[in-house]
């Protein structure tokens, strides 16, 4: 066995240039396959953890995915609103520990504006039970204060104290702007990698103040200044949705059913985690396509190695004849090719793993900053070791083709090599 290994190493050294490129092609294939799988897992984890420690989200009756999309991801619109009376009645229940009201419908230069209260900054969590933190400034404390997400601040180059104009609806247009009631930026949230980063947060009173002299989506003839609007009753008549946390999660399903059967108006309550998993299933086909493509790249690398081995068979017939002359059995020739292939693939896999983890270390802060995906660098998991075993098994299967050809040639040639 030691002699065969020594022969493999010496033979590989004599063909080191071609083998180097073969090893690199396999390393890149492995890096791509494992990298796609790693990013897929982390993207799924980041997606599922967009909202954390929230037991129920309540909104007007409709589709659960739609409620999740507009309340958490700020995508789309609600089919209807929830009256303030219903909100107060539900959150007064003994089972509910805290609540976060949400009012949507306005925008600022392509970013959604969300009305809420200061409980949002205290109770909203994402990721692994991470709370919102401020990179700069403080929460809003007055009607015309605003707190912006990190992406909003970076994209629009906003600083503390800057004024922003909220527009009515989702499409910014000059005629729909609430330019008589500007908001002042009092805080910038730290990066979360969630839709929070792309949201402008204002108080519920602020949302009411800018709409106090609007009717039917247009400005009325009777206009109030920003100061005059402060003195109007700014308690909202309706909100878009609200999030709740319970004292005991055992009550989740019972409260969900009670809200669904609420008599005052048609409402529904969803469990965020379950609905997020349901939503992920609708896009799982894309991650599967990526894995299939990466798998084909790996197969292409193995086929490249097979081509290289086959192309050198004629050149190595004399080498095989010499081995036969010193007493090597034909099955030694077969085993030699298997050992050589496993050696190439093993090196390629190890280099591919090293390349992957090097890239992860270098790109980790960039992925967080650009896409909000936090790649956790951990030891290879069971799936990666299983893939390693599969790749080695495939390499053995691939090596049998040139090995069997060399085996037959060594039987036919003996010492009289016809090349």
C-alpha positions in Angstrom: 0.0 0.0 0.0 2.8 2.4 0.9 4.6 1.6 -2.3 1.4 2.4 -4.4 0.9 5.7 -2.5 4.6 6.6 -3.3 4.1 5.7 -6.9 0.9 7.8 -7.1 2.7 10.8 -5.6 5.7 10.5 -7.9 3.4 10.0 -11.0 1.3 13.0 -9.9 4.4 15.2 -9.5 5.6 14.4 -13.0 2.1 15.5 -14.3 1.8 18.3 -11.7 0.7 21.1 -14.2 -2.3 19.3 -15.7 -3.2 17.9 -12.2 -3.0 21.3 -10.7 -5.6 22.7 -13.1 -7.8 19.6 -12.5 -7.6 20.0 -8.8 -8.4 23.7 -9.1 -11.5 23.0 -11.2 -12.8 20.6 -8.7 -12.0 23.0 -5.8 -14.0 25.8 -7.6 -16.8 23.4 -8.2 -16.9 22.3 -4.5 -16.6 25.9 -3.4 -19.6 26.9 -5.6 -21.7 24.0 -4.5 -21.0 24.4 -0.7 -21.2 28.2 -1.0 -24.7 28.1 -2.6 -25.9 25.7 0.0 -24.5 27.8 2.8 -26.0 31.0 1.5 -29.3 29.2 0.9 -29.4 28.1 4.5 -28.4 31.5 5.9 -30.9 33.3 3.6 -33.7 31.0 4.8 -32.7 31.6 8.4 -32.5 35.3 7.8 -35.9 35.2 6.1 -37.6 33.1 8.8 -36.0 35.4 11.5 -37.3 38.6 10.0 -39.6 38.9 12.9 -39.0 37.1 16.3 -40.8 36.7 19.6 -44.1 38.1 18.1 -46.8 35.6 18.8 -49.6 36.9 16.6 -50.2 39.5 13.9 -53.7 40.8 13.6 -55.3 42.4 10.6 -58.4 42.6 8.5 -59.6 39.2 7.3 -58.0 38.0 4.1 -55.0 35.9 3.1 -52.5 35.1 5.8 -49.5 35.6 3.4 -50.8 39.0 2.3 -51.2 40.1 6.0 -47.6 39.0 6.6 -46.3 40.7 3.5 -47.7 44.1 4.2 -47.3 44.1 8.0 -43.7 42.7 8.1 -42.2 43.1 4.6 -44.1 46.3 3.7 -45.2 44.8 0.4 -48.7 45.4 -0.9 -51.7 46.8 0.9 -54.3 45.7 3.4 -57.7 44.8 2.2 -59.2 46.8 5.0 -58.3 48.5 8.3 -58.8 47.6 11.9 -60.8 50.1 13.9 -59.1 51.6 16.9 -61.9 50.4 19.2 -61.4 46.8 18.2 -57.6 47.2 18.7 -58.1 48.6 22.2 -60.6 45.9 23.1 -58.4 43.0 21.9 -55.1 44.3 23.5 -56.9 44.8 26.8 -57.3 41.0 27.1 -55.4 39.4 30.0 -53.4 37.1 27.8 -51.7 39.9 25.9 -48.5 41.3 27.4 -47.7 43.9 24.8 -48.9 45.2 21.4 -47.5 47.2 18.5 -50.0 49.1 16.3 -49.1 49.6 12.6 -50.4 52.2 10.2 -49.4 52.0 6.6 -50.3 53.7 3.4 -47.8 56.6 2.9 -44.3 56.7 1.5 -41.2 58.8 1.2 -39.1 58.7 -2.0 -39.7 55.0 -2.6 -39.5 53.9 1.0 -42.6 52.9 3.0 -43.7 55.1 5.9 -45.1 53.3 9.0 -47.0 54.9 11.8 -46.6 53.2 15.2 -45.8 54.0 18.8 -42.7 53.8 21.0 -43.6 50.2 22.0 -42.3 49.3 18.6 -38.7 50.2 19.6 -39.1 48.3 22.9 -40.8 45.1 21.9 -40.1 44.4 18.2 -37.5 41.7 17.8 -35.8 40.0 14.8 -33.2 37.4 14.2 -32.3 35.4 17.4 -34.4 37.6 19.7 -32.4 40.8 18.8 -34.0 44.1 19.7 -33.9 47.3 17.7 -31.0 49.6 18.6 -30.2 53.1 17.5 -27.0 53.9 15.5 -27.8 57.6 16.1 -30.3 59.7 17.9 -33.4 58.7 19.9 -37.0 57.5 19.3 -39.6 60.0 18.2 -41.2 61.9 21.1 -43.3 64.5 19.2 -45.9 64.5 16.5 -43.5 65.5 13.7 -40.5 63.4 14.6 -39.3 60.5 12.5 -37.0 57.5 12.9 -35.5 56.1 9.8 -33.9 52.7 8.9 -30.3 52.4 8.0 -30.9 51.9 4.3 -33.1 55.0 4.2 -30.3 57.0 5.8 -27.6 55.6 3.5 -29.6 55.9 0.3 -30.9 59.5 0.8 -27.9 60.7 2.9 -30.0 61.8 5.8 -28.6 63.0 9.1 -30.2 63.8 12.4 -32.2 67.0 12.2 -32.9 66.7 8.4 -36.5 67.3 7.3 -38.4 64.8 5.2 -41.7 65.2 3.4 -44.1 62.2 3.4 -46.2 61.6 0.4 -49.8 60.2 0.3 -49.9 56.7 -1.1 -47.1 54.5 -2.3 -46.1 56.6 -5.4 -44.4 59.8 -4.6 -45.9 62.7 -6.6 -45.7 66.4 -5.9 -49.5 66.9 -5.7 -49.7 64.1 -3.1 -47.0 65.4 -0.7 -47.7 66.5 2.8 -45.2 69.4 2.3 -46.9 71.6 4.8 -46.2 69.2 7.6 -42.5 68.0 7.4 -41.0 65.5 9.8 -37.6 65.9 11.5 -35.3 62.9 11.7 -34.5 62.2 15.4 -33.0 58.8 15.1 -31.4 56.3 12.8 -31.8 52.6 13.6 -28.8 50.2 13.4 -28.7 47.8 10.5 -30.9 44.8 11.0 -31.0 43.1 7.6 -34.8 43.2 7.6 -37.5 45.5 6.1 -37.0 47.8 9.1 -33.9 49.1 7.4 -36.1 50.4 4.5 -38.8 52.0 6.6 -39.5 55.5 7.8 -41.1 55.3 11.2 -43.4 58.0 12.6 -45.9 58.2 15.4 -49.5 57.3 14.9 -50.3 60.9 15.8 -48.0 62.1 13.1 -49.9 60.0 10.5 -53.2 61.5 11.7 -51.8 65.0 11.7 -50.7 65.0 8.1 -54.1 63.6 7.0 -56.3 65.8 9.2 -57.1 68.1 6.3 -57.3 65.4 3.6 -60.4 63.7 2.4 -60.8 60.9 0.0 -57.1 60.9 -0.8 -56.9 64.6 -1.7 -56.2 67.8 0.2 -59.5 69.5 1.3 -60.2 73.2 0.8 -60.0 73.7 4.5 -56.3 73.4 5.3 -54.6 73.3 8.7 -51.1 74.3 9.4 -48.7 71.9 11.2 -49.2 73.8 14.5 -53.0 73.9 14.1 -53.0 70.1 13.4 -51.2 69.5 16.8 -54.3 70.8 18.6 -56.7 68.5 16.9 -57.6 65.1 18.5 -55.0 62.9 16.9 -56.1 59.6 18.2 -56.3 57.3 15.2 -59.7 56.0 14.1 -58.2 52.9 12.4 -54.9 51.2 12.0 -53.6 48.7 9.3 -52.6 45.9 11.7 -51.0 45.2 15.0 -48.6 42.7 16.5 -49.0 41.1 19.9 -46.9 39.2 22.4 -48.6 36.9 24.9 -47.8 36.2 28.6 -48.0 32.5 27.9 -47.7 31.0 24.4 -50.0 28.1 25.4 -52.8 30.6 24.7 -51.7 31.3 21.2 -54.1 29.1 19.3 -57.0 29.9 21.6 -56.5 33.6 21.2 -56.1 33.2 17.4 -59.4 31.4 17.2 -61.1 34.1 19.4 -59.8 36.9 17.1 -61.0 35.0 14.0 -64.5 34.7 15.6 -64.5 38.4 16.7 -68.0 39.7 16.2 -67.4 43.5 15.9 -65.6 43.2 12.5 -64.0 40.5 10.4 -60.4 40.0 11.6 -57.8 37.4 11.4 -54.7 36.5 13.4 -51.6 34.7 12.0 -48.6 33.1 13.7 -45.6 34.8 12.0 -43.3 31.8 12.1 -45.8 29.4 10.5 -46.8 31.9 7.8 -43.1 32.7 7.1 -42.4 29.0 6.5 -45.4 28.8 4.2 -44.2 31.8 2.3 -40.7 30.3 2.0 -42.2 27.2 0.4 -43.5 29.3 -2.5 -39.9 30.3 -3.4 -38.1 27.1 -2.5 -38.0 26.1 -6.2 -35.4 28.8 -6.8 -33.0 27.5 -4.2 -33.4 24.0 -5.6 -32.5 25.2 -9.1 -29.3 26.8 -7.7 -28.3 23.5 -6.0 -29.0 21.6 -9.2 -26.8 24.0 -11.2 -24.0 23.8 -8.6 -24.3 20.0 -8.7 -23.9 20.0 -12.5 -20.8 22.2 -12.1 -19.3 19.6 -9.7 -20.1 16.8 -12.2 -18.5 18.9 -15.0 -15.3 19.1 -12.8 -15.3 15.3 -12.3 -15.8 14.8 -16.0 -12.9 17.1 -16.7 -10.8 15.0 -14.5 -11.9 11.8 -16.3 -11.1 13.4 -19.6 -7.6 14.3 -18.3 -7.0 10.7 -17.1 -8.2 9.2 -20.4 -6.1 11.5 -22.5 -2.9 10.4 -20.7 -3.6 6.7 -20.9 -1.5 6.2 -24.0 1.3 8.2 -22.6 1.3 6.1 -19.4 1.2 2.6 -21.1 5.0 2.4 -20.8 4.7 3.3 -17.1 2.2 0.5 -16.6 4.5 -1.9 -18.5 7.4 -1.0 -16.2 5.2 -1.6 -13.2 4.2 -5.0 -14.6 7.9 -5.8 -15.1 8.7 -5.2 -11.5 5.9 -7.5 -10.4 2.8 -5.4 -10.2 -0.5 -7.4 -10.7 -3.1 -6.0 -13.2 -5.4 -5.2 -10.3 -2.6 -3.0 -8.9 -2.9 -1.0 -12.0 -6.6 -0.6 -11.5 -6.1 0.3 -7.8 -3.4 2.8 -8.8 -6.0 4.8 -10.9 -8.6 4.7 -8.1 -6.0 5.9 -5.6 -4.8 8.7 -7.9 -8.4 9.9 -8.5 -9.3 9.9 -4.8 -6.1 11.8 -4.1 -7.0 14.5 -6.7 -10.6 14.8 -5.5 -9.6 14.9 -1.9 -7.2 17.7 -2.5 -9.8 19.5 -4.6 -12.4 19.2 -1.9 -10.1 20.4 0.9 -8.9 23.4 -1.2 -12.5 24.1 -2.1 -13.5 24.1 1.5 -10.6 26.4 2.4 -11.5 28.7 -0.5 -15.1 28.8 0.7 -14.3 29.7 4.3 -11.8 32.3 3.2 -14.4 34.0 1.0 -17.0 33.8 3.8 -14.6 35.6 6.2 -13.9 38.3 3.6 -17.5 38.8 2.4 -19.3 38.4 5.7 -19.5 42.1 6.5 -20.4 43.0 2.9 -23.3 40.5 2.8 -24.6 42.0 6.0 -24.3 45.6 4.8 -25.7 45.0 1.3 -28.2 42.2 1.6 -28.8 41.8 5.3 -27.7 38.2 5.3 -25.5 37.3 8.3 -23.4 34.3 7.4 -22.4 32.5 10.5 -19.0 30.8 10.1 -19.3 27.3 11.7 -17.6 24.0 11.4 -18.7 21.8 8.5 -22.0 20.2 9.3 -23.3 16.7 8.7 -24.6 17.5 5.3 -21.2 18.8 4.1 -19.5 15.6 5.4 -22.1 13.6 3.6 -21.4 15.5 0.4 -17.7 14.9 0.9 -18.4 11.1 1.1 -20.6 11.3 -2.0 -18.0 13.2 -4.0 -15.3 10.6 -3.0 -17.7 7.8 -4.0 -18.3 9.5 -7.4 -14.5 9.9 -7.9 -14.0 6.1 -7.3 -16.8 5.3 -9.8 -15.2 7.8 -12.3 -11.7 6.3 -11.8 -12.9 2.8 -12.7 -13.3 3.9 -16.4 -9.6 4.7 -17.0 -8.6 2.1 -14.5 -10.3 -0.7 -16.3 -9.0 0.4 -19.6 -5.4 0.5 -18.2 -6.1 -2.9 -16.6 -7.0 -4.4 -20.0 -4.1 -2.7 -21.7 -1.7 -4.1 -19.2 -2.9 -7.6 -19.8 -2.6 -7.2 -23.6 0.6 -5.3 -23.7 2.8 -7.2 -21.2 6.2 -5.7 -21.8 5.7 -5.1 -25.5 4.1 -1.7 -25.5 2.8 -0.5 -28.9 2.6 3.2 -28.7 
